[in-house]
Amino acid sequence: MTTSGRGAAVVTGAAGGLGRALAAALHADGWRVLLTDVDAEAVGAVAGPLGGWSRPLDVRDEAACAAVAAEAAGGPGGLGLWVNNAGILVTGPAWEQDAETRQRVIEVNALGAVNGTLAAVAVMREQGHGHVLNVVSLAGLIAAPGETVYAASKHALLAFSLGTLTDLRMAGVGGVHVSCLCPDGIWTPMLHDKLDDPGALASFTGSLLTPERVAARAVRLARRPRPVVSLPRWRGAQVRLLDAFPRLALALTPVVRAAGRAGQRRQSHRVRTDASRPRL
């Protein structure tokens, strides 16, 4: 059952992984969810059990983001929530990536979320209420080795989000909120092929989260906006400490490498164990 008074919730990158889990969790919490993704067929299939409301969207297209925001705002309650989840991960040293790859990461992860945020804020300012929830990553809080361009895009998104929230308050807009969710590594297709990738070690240094756990935290954040939330909380405190002391973080690089490789081995073992279990 949905609660029309809340308005609509838009989720980008909703065809799979975390986006799919976010859409399902928000739907279960009573939101009317508009699922968007560059893959129109895949997102349409995911949207079916959740009310069937989906649209193809390339977040790099500013006009397309504005059109989705306008459509979502046209129903009862207007546009209540916009979740910028769409993102891509490319690993390895930046000098090994071509210019097109680097540009695509920045455009999708940073500029795409900027487009979505501004499209939503334009509608929400007129309404007088609304909430933009940006899925950032712990990589937005610290320079993750091996994920440099990805981390740079997430740093940009964090700065843009907090700056926009401050600008809203300076403009006297108190009913529109911007929140950043910064989860640790999540076991989604984004990491499924990274178990032997030395560039992805940083994503495996903690305990991998499930998409459902992150989605549940996002639902709580949607109800009670906060500028920045890390998941788990202790990891946020840990990486912020390292970010405050870059020489210490640099000195601990061998420890990070060892912890990440151990995490990859643990996850590989879990994957093999799950694959060997008989299915009923």
DAQUIDA-V818239 format. One record per backbone hydrogen bond with DSSP energy under -1.0 kcal/mol. CO is the residue of the C=O (numbers start at 1). NH is the residue of the N-H. If there is no record, write none. Layout:
BEGIN
co={CO/CO}
nh={NH/NH}
END
This chain:
BEGIN
co={3/4/8/8/9/10/11/16/17/18/19/20/21/22/23/24/25/26/27/30/32/34/35/36/37/38/39/40/41/42/43/44/47/47/48/53/55/58/61/62/63/64/65/66/67/68/69/71/75/78/80/81/82/83/83/84/93/94/98/99/100/101/102/103/104/105/106/106/107/110/111/112/113/114/115/116/117/118/119/120/121/122/123/124/124/130/131/132/133/134/137/138/142/144/146/147/148/149/150/151/152/153/154/155/156/157/158/159/160/161/162/163/164/165/166/167/168/169/175/177/179/180/181/182/183/185/186/188/191/194/197/200/201/202/209/210/211/212/213/214/215/216/217/218/219/220/227/229/231/232/233/234/235/236/237/238/239/240/245/246/247/248/250/252/253/254/255/256/257/258/259/260/261/262/263/264/265/266/267/268/269/270/271/272}
nh={6/7/80/81/34/83/36/20/21/22/23/24/25/26/27/28/29/31/30/3/9/11/55/14/57/40/43/44/45/46/47/48/50/52/51/35/37/61/65/66/67/68/69/70/71/72/73/74/78/8/131/10/133/12/85/135/96/97/102/103/104/105/106/107/108/109/110/111/112/114/115/116/117/118/119/120/121/122/123/124/125/126/127/128/129/177/82/179/84/181/140/141/144/147/92/151/152/153/154/155/156/157/158/159/160/161/162/163/164/165/166/167/168/169/170/171/173/172/130/132/134/229/136/231/138/209/188/191/194/197/200/203/204/205/187/214/215/216/217/218/219/220/221/222/223/224/180/182/184/236/237/238/239/240/241/242/243/244/249/250/251/252/253/256/257/258/259/260/261/262/263/264/265/266/267/268/269/270/271/272/273/274/275/276}
END
